Every structure is written in structure tokens, then in C-alpha cells.
Amino acid sequence: MPPGGTPYDPKKEPETENAYHVDEFNQLAHQVNPKGFFLLKELSCRVRSSMTWTERLTSSRAILNLPNLLTLFRLALVPVMAVFLEYDADQPPFEKDWMFRYSPGRMAAIVVAIAGITDLLDGYIARKWKIESLFGKFLDPVVDKVFLLVGLVLLMKLGRVNPYLVIVLLSREFLITALRAVAMGEGIVIAAGHSGKFKLIFQMVGLGFLMWYGNAFGFPAVKIGAAILWGALVLSLYSGFSYLRDFLAAKQVSNPS
């Protein structure tokens, strides 16, 4: 009989070779002494290690489930984008450019497009399969900010983006990240608003056009990208104020004076 007094019933044995699920071990771990806690946690890890790759990809308890793997893949694309931008040479005049001319910057734009698709996919899969995890909720926005940081800094180095725009965008991201950490420490959960999601889309699209730089469907991509990033700045400030307002409201409810 395991700690907690629940007898083992072979008819209720799960599909894996183990007698108990991870959640059952975690519940039992809080009902025994510290020594038993570590023993049960070790057994819990063994249950995780016995999961097949298919089970891991579709489980919220596995760190390397499919949404998190997509997020890690997006993180791995950051240095690829950076290398392409580092070797992006001077561009020809717009009049002499054509849309499908090769350049490292345009390869970087394709990398950004792939990253944007994976960003949409990981959130969709996590919600669709109901496998959202704390690790994924932490990692996903961090990777988005790393992508934005690296892209903006390298584009500023190439002279394609206004430095003050970069300062305001990055300052907003760092301040909201710090506020989110404070909210988590206070036990306050604030869902991402629609403005924040649209802001991210605008940022990724704007980065892509700035990296493409020349002819895009007969229009100057660099000017389109700059305009989109200014729009992303407005959305960023609005979503940031909305998050601050929701945080203050939630804190007032949790700690009424």
C-alpha cells in the first residue's frame, strides 16, 4: 500500500508500465515526510522518463512537448537571422532592384517569416491540445523579445530603423517583462490582450520588410517596414498601459485597503 492509504488496484493500472500517474505522485508527495517527498519526486521523474516521444509531444507535463519544441526552434533561428543580417551588403537603388533578387537580408526576412509561423503554431497547438505549460508560458514571450531585440539592434546598425523607435520599443518590452515578474510574484495572472498579440504581429512583419529592404510587390519594403514598426510602437504603448492598468486593478482587488 503506497503512502496515503490508497491500495494498488491492477485493474486501474494506466497504459504505461507504471502504477501511478505523475499527478498522483505529486499529490502524495505533499502528504508524507520530507524524506518521502524526495522519494516520490524521484519516482515521479521516472514516470516522466518512461513516457514515449508521442506522449511527451502531447503532454503538458513534458518540457519538450510540441509547442515548447517549436518555441525552442524559434530561439535557434535568432543566430541564423543575425548572421544573415551581419553579411547584408549595400543595396542597389530601388529603380534597379527586383523583388526576387538574392541578398542575405532577404534570407533573414524569410527566417523571420518562419519564426512568425512557428509562433502562431505553438500557441494554437498548446490551446487546441490543452497542453499549455508554465515553462511554455515563460519561454514564449522571452523568445519573442530576444527576436525583437536582436533584429532591431542589427537593423539599427544597418541604418534602416530610427534609434529612438528602438529605444522606446525595447524599453517597453523590458518594463512589461519586469511588471509581469512582479505580478507572478504576487500570484496575479493577467491574460494577454488582443492589442499585445497584434503588436507582436506588427513587429514581426515590420522587421521582415526592413530586412527585405528593396522592391516588394513594386513598393519600397524599407518604407513599408518603417511605417509598420511605428504602428507597432502605438500598439506597444497601448498594450503596455492596458497591462499596467489590469495589474493595478487586480492588486487592488487582492489587497483592498
N, C-alpha and C positions, 0 to 999 in steps of 0.2 A: 504494500500500500504506500503511495507516494506521500510526501508531506502535505498536510491539508486535509487528509482523511478520505480522499476520493479513490475508491478501488479501481483497479485496472480492468476494463471490460474489453476483451479481444474483439467483440462484435463491433465496437465503436472505434476500432483502430483506423487511423487515417490512411490515405492512399500511399503515403510514403512509408518507409520501413520503421519510422519512429512511432512511439506510442502516444506522443503528445505534440500538439502544435506549439509554435513559438509563443503565441499569446498566452497559452495555458501555463507555460513555464514562467513567463514574466509575471503573471498574476500570483502564482505560487511563491515566487521569489520574495514578495513583499510580506509573506505570512510566516517566514521562518527566520532563524537567527542569521547574523552576518555571514557565518561560515557557509550555511546552507544557501544563502543568497548567491555567493560566488559560484557554488557548485551548480546551482540551477542555471545561472547565466552561462556557464561553460557548456552545459547541456543544450541550452538554447542556441548557442553558436553552432553546435554540432548539427542541430536540426536545420539551421540555415545552410550549412555546408553540404547537407545531403540533398538539397533541392537540385533538380535538374535545371539545365540552362533555360528550357522553356518556362519552367516555373519561376525562375529568377526574373526573366524578362517581363513577366506579367504579375509580379508580386510587389506590393507596396512596402514589404519588409526587406526586400533586397535592395542594397545600394545601387547595384549595377542592373537595375531594370531598364526597359527600353527607353522611357523618357529621359532618364539620367544619362544613359549612354549617348543619346542624341545631344544632350547638353554638353557632355564632355567632348564629343566630336566637334561641336561648335567652338569650344575653347581651343581645341587643337588647330582650328582654322585661323586663329589670330596670328600666329607667327608666319603662316603661309601668306596671309594678306600683307603683313608687314614687309616681308621680303620682296614681294611684287612691287609695293609702293616705293621701297628703297631704291629700286632699279628703274623706276619710271623716268624716262628721259624727257627732254623738251618736246613739246607737242607742236605739230605743224599748224599753220594758220587754219582757221575754221573753213575758209573757202577752198582749201586744198585737201581737206580731210574727208574721209568717207567712213561710213558707220562701222564697217566690219574690219577696219584696219587693226592689225595686232599691236598691242602695247602692254607692258607689264601692268600699267594702271587699269586697263580694261580686264585683265585677268583677275586683278584684285576686286574689281566690281562684280565679277562672276562669283568669286569667293563670298562676297557679301550677300549676293542673292541666295547662294546655297545655305549660308548661315541663317538668313531670314526664313527660309523654308523650314529648316530644322527647328527654329524657334517656335514657329506655328505648330509644327507636328508634335513636339514633345508635350506642349500644353494640352493639345487636343487629345492625344493618346492617354495622357495621365487622367484627364477628366472622363474620357469615354470608358476606359477600363477601370476607373475608380482606384487608381494606384498612385495617387499623389502622396509624396513622402516629404518629411521635414528636410531631408538632405536636398531634394529637388527644389523645394521652395526657397532654400538658402542659395543653392548654386545657380539657378537660372538667372535671377537678376544680377548676380555678381558677374557672370559671363557676359551679359548684355552690356554692363558698364565697362568691362575690360575691352570689349569690342569697340565701343564708342570712344573710349579714351585713346586707344592705340590709333584708330582711324583718324580722329580729329587732330591729334598731335602730328602725325605724318602728313596729313593734308595741309596743315598749317606750315609745316616745313617746306612743302611744295608751293606755298603761296596761293592756295586755292580756297582758303576759308579765312574769314575775319577773326583775328586773335581774340577780340572782345566777345564774339559769339562763342568761341571755345571756352573762354573763362567762365561765362555765365552758365553755359550748359553743364560743364563739369562740376562747377560749384554746386549747382542744384542737385546733381546726382549724388555727390558726397554728403551734402546736408541731409537729404532724404534717407540715404543709407544709414547715417548716424541716428536719425529720428526713428527709423524702423527698428534699429537695435535697442533703443530706449523703450520703444513700445513693447518689444518682445520681452525685455527685462521686467516690464510692468505687468506682463501677462495680457497685453492688449493685442488683439488680432484685427487688423484693418485690411479688408479686401481691396485688391487693386481696382481702381475705377476705369471706366472706358477711356477717359482722357489720357491716362497713363499708357494704355495699350496703343491708342492711336499715336501718341507721342513717339513710342518706340518704332512704329511702322514708318512714320515720317523721318525719323533719324536714319534708319537703315536705307530707305530709298534715297534720301539726300546724300548720304555717304556714297552710295553706288553711282549716282550721277556725277558727283565731283571726281570720283576715281575714273569714270569713263572719259570725262573732260571734253572731248571734241564733239563730232557730229553724232547726234542721237535722234533718229527719225526726222532729220532735217533741221533740228534745233540745237543750239549750243548747250551741251549737257552741263557744263560747269555753271552756267547761269541758272539753269533749272534746279540743279542741286543746291545752290546757294539760297534760292528762294524757298525751297522746301525746308532747308535747315532753319531759316528764320521762322517759318511756320511751326517747326518743331520746337523752337525756343518758346513761342507763345503757349503752346500746349504743355511744355515742360513746367513753365511757371504756374500755369493754371492748375495742373495736376498736383504740383508741389504744395500750393496753398490749400487745395482740397484735402490733401493728406494731413497737413498740419491742423486744419480745422476739425477733421474727423478724429484725430488723435486727442486734441484738447477736449472735444465733446465726450469721447469715451473715458478720458481720465476724470472728467468732472462727474460722470455717472458712477465710476468705480470708487471715487473718493469724494463724496459730497461733503461740503463744509457746512 
